[in-house]
Amino acid sequence: MKLNIVQFEYMWLTIVLSFAFYIPVVLFADVAPMVGLLMMPKTCAYVWIVLIGYNEMKGLKKMKKLINTAFIYAFAAIACGVFYRE
């Protein structure tokens, strides 16, 4: 089933940009540490992904349920991080 969601039209571009900025860092960070600066535009691509999702969810009636679920997952992640030992 194909959903026709206009907001997700550029999601593929954000993913491609994220990988395009990350791959040189992985390959060449030992040789040229300044390549690590490419992590900033990669992070911007991630923020773009979040904004795409937020703008899609903003108009939905399930926003309260989404926020409650996000808080539950955030609490669970923090609890797991506190009790995790290496």
Backbone bond lengths (Angstrom), bond angles and torsions (degrees), N, CA, C in turn:
res aa  C-N    CA-C-N  psi(-1)  N-CA   C-N-CA  omega(-1)  CA-C   N-CA-C  phi
1 M - - - 1.439 - - 1.520 108.78 -
2 K 1.290 117.78 124.54 1.456 122.62 -178.85 1.522 109.60 -99.57
3 L 1.332 114.57 123.88 1.452 119.52 177.47 1.521 109.00 -90.43
4 N 1.290 116.43 140.36 1.454 121.12 179.67 1.534 108.98 -102.77
5 I 1.331 115.19 75.15 1.456 120.91 -178.60 1.523 107.60 -105.45
6 V 1.311 115.83 112.53 1.461 121.46 -175.12 1.526 111.14 -65.93
7 Q 1.330 117.83 -34.83 1.454 121.14 -176.72 1.533 112.31 -62.23
8 F 1.325 117.12 -28.99 1.463 120.53 -178.38 1.527 112.50 -89.31
9 E 1.315 117.35 10.87 1.458 121.51 -176.65 1.529 112.11 -60.81
10 Y 1.320 117.99 -35.60 1.463 121.38 -176.89 1.524 113.34 -103.74
11 M 1.323 117.32 12.93 1.458 120.23 179.39 1.530 110.99 -60.02
12 W 1.324 116.92 -38.75 1.467 120.11 179.60 1.524 110.16 -60.12
13 L 1.326 117.05 -37.99 1.458 120.61 -178.72 1.525 111.01 -66.48
14 T 1.307 117.67 -39.55 1.459 120.43 179.62 1.518 110.98 -64.83
15 I 1.323 116.61 -38.64 1.466 120.40 179.21 1.521 110.73 -68.39
16 V 1.328 117.00 -43.82 1.468 120.80 178.22 1.524 110.49 -62.61
17 L 1.332 118.08 -43.93 1.461 120.78 178.22 1.525 111.64 -62.29
18 S 1.316 116.35 -40.79 1.454 120.16 178.80 1.523 111.05 -59.09
19 F 1.332 116.66 -48.27 1.465 119.93 178.47 1.526 111.21 -67.20
20 A 1.321 117.54 -37.36 1.466 120.75 -178.96 1.529 111.23 -63.79
21 F 1.321 117.82 -34.40 1.454 120.18 178.21 1.525 112.32 -82.70
22 Y 1.323 117.95 -25.11 1.460 121.58 -175.82 1.528 112.40 -83.71
23 I 1.318 117.89 -39.83 1.464 121.65 -175.20 1.533 112.19 -58.74
24 P 1.342 120.38 -46.13 1.471 117.71 177.94 1.529 113.41 -61.97
25 V 1.316 117.22 -32.36 1.463 120.22 178.71 1.524 109.80 -64.51
26 V 1.322 116.53 -45.06 1.457 120.54 -179.73 1.527 110.85 -64.48
27 L 1.309 116.52 -41.24 1.464 120.24 -174.75 1.527 113.69 -78.96
28 F 1.325 117.97 -35.98 1.456 120.06 -169.15 1.526 115.36 -121.10
29 A 1.311 119.51 8.31 1.465 120.86 -177.06 1.524 111.71 -65.57
30 D 1.321 118.29 -32.98 1.463 120.40 178.91 1.526 111.51 -69.86
31 V 1.318 116.58 -34.66 1.462 121.52 -177.92 1.525 111.33 -80.65
32 A 1.317 115.88 -45.79 1.468 121.35 -178.18 1.527 109.00 -131.53
33 P 1.330 117.94 95.47 1.464 120.57 -176.27 1.533 114.52 -59.67
34 M 1.319 118.01 -23.28 1.472 120.20 179.75 1.531 111.91 -66.35
35 V 1.314 116.26 -17.11 1.468 119.71 177.04 1.529 109.66 -63.00
36 G 1.327 116.68 -22.86 1.456 121.50 178.27 1.519 113.20 -59.65
37 L 1.310 116.54 -19.21 1.471 119.90 176.88 1.522 112.20 -63.53
38 L 1.322 116.62 -19.52 1.467 119.55 178.26 1.525 112.73 -68.11
39 M 1.321 116.89 -9.61 1.463 119.23 176.72 1.532 111.05 -70.13
40 M 1.320 117.85 -23.88 1.473 119.87 178.98 1.525 111.93 -68.80
41 P 1.340 120.30 -49.17 1.466 117.36 176.25 1.527 112.60 -66.67
42 K 1.345 117.06 -26.87 1.466 119.45 174.88 1.520 109.60 -63.47
43 T 1.326 115.99 -42.06 1.460 120.24 177.47 1.525 110.91 -64.60
44 C 1.325 116.97 -37.06 1.473 120.33 176.75 1.526 110.73 -63.13
45 A 1.335 116.83 -36.17 1.467 119.80 176.48 1.531 110.03 -64.81
46 Y 1.340 117.13 -38.42 1.464 120.07 176.90 1.524 110.96 -64.73
47 V 1.320 116.81 -41.03 1.465 120.50 178.16 1.523 109.80 -62.78
48 W 1.323 116.70 -39.55 1.462 121.36 176.73 1.528 110.42 -59.77
49 I 1.332 116.75 -42.31 1.471 120.63 178.12 1.530 109.91 -60.52
50 V 1.322 116.54 -44.72 1.470 120.29 179.74 1.526 110.43 -63.09
51 L 1.319 116.94 -41.38 1.463 120.15 179.31 1.527 111.93 -65.52
52 I 1.320 116.88 -37.50 1.466 119.93 176.09 1.527 109.49 -60.54
53 G 1.325 116.39 -47.67 1.460 120.10 179.30 1.518 112.55 -64.62
54 Y 1.333 116.34 -40.58 1.470 119.76 179.90 1.521 111.14 -64.16
55 N 1.318 116.42 -44.94 1.463 119.28 179.90 1.524 112.13 -63.35
56 E 1.322 116.56 -31.31 1.470 119.48 176.99 1.523 110.22 -72.12
57 M 1.330 116.95 -42.34 1.460 120.87 -176.57 1.527 112.46 -76.47
58 K 1.312 116.86 -21.48 1.459 121.38 -176.00 1.530 111.71 -57.72
59 G 1.305 116.34 -37.50 1.453 119.38 -177.58 1.514 114.45 -86.33
60 L 1.313 117.97 -6.79 1.463 120.20 -177.44 1.524 111.65 -82.01
61 K 1.303 115.62 151.99 1.461 121.61 179.69 1.525 111.47 -74.93
62 K 1.313 116.89 -15.37 1.460 121.16 -175.11 1.527 112.30 -88.01
63 M 1.315 117.99 17.41 1.457 120.86 -175.27 1.523 111.80 -60.84
64 K 1.330 118.28 -41.35 1.462 120.62 -179.95 1.522 110.39 -63.02
65 K 1.325 117.08 -41.77 1.450 120.38 178.42 1.531 110.26 -64.61
66 L 1.320 116.78 -38.66 1.460 121.28 178.56 1.523 110.83 -62.80
67 I 1.328 116.63 -44.26 1.465 120.82 -179.50 1.524 110.28 -64.80
68 N 1.323 117.20 -42.96 1.465 120.60 178.10 1.522 110.64 -61.75
69 T 1.317 116.77 -43.02 1.463 120.64 179.07 1.523 110.55 -64.29
70 A 1.327 117.47 -40.36 1.461 121.20 179.25 1.529 110.48 -62.19
71 F 1.333 117.59 -41.81 1.457 120.10 178.85 1.523 111.34 -65.78
72 I 1.312 116.89 -38.89 1.465 120.05 178.59 1.519 110.29 -63.10
73 Y 1.337 117.07 -46.31 1.464 120.31 179.42 1.524 111.54 -66.06
74 A 1.318 117.44 -38.39 1.464 120.26 178.32 1.524 110.50 -63.93
75 F 1.327 116.92 -43.46 1.461 120.77 178.00 1.520 111.10 -62.64
76 A 1.337 116.33 -43.43 1.463 120.20 178.95 1.528 111.13 -63.18
77 A 1.317 117.49 -40.09 1.463 120.85 179.55 1.525 111.04 -65.64
78 I 1.330 116.23 -41.28 1.466 119.19 178.29 1.516 110.35 -65.44
79 A 1.329 116.83 -43.07 1.458 120.57 179.23 1.522 111.01 -62.07
80 C 1.313 117.14 -41.63 1.469 120.08 178.22 1.521 110.62 -65.86
81 G 1.310 117.39 -37.81 1.458 120.75 179.06 1.511 112.27 -67.02
82 V 1.328 116.64 -35.02 1.463 120.51 -179.57 1.524 110.15 -69.06
83 F 1.313 117.12 -40.29 1.458 119.79 -174.38 1.527 113.71 -94.08
84 Y 1.321 117.47 0.12 1.453 120.22 179.97 1.524 109.80 -80.38
85 R 1.297 116.33 132.34 1.468 121.38 179.14 1.530 108.60 -128.48
86 E 1.328 114.45 137.01 1.470 118.51 175.94 1.496 109.77 -96.01
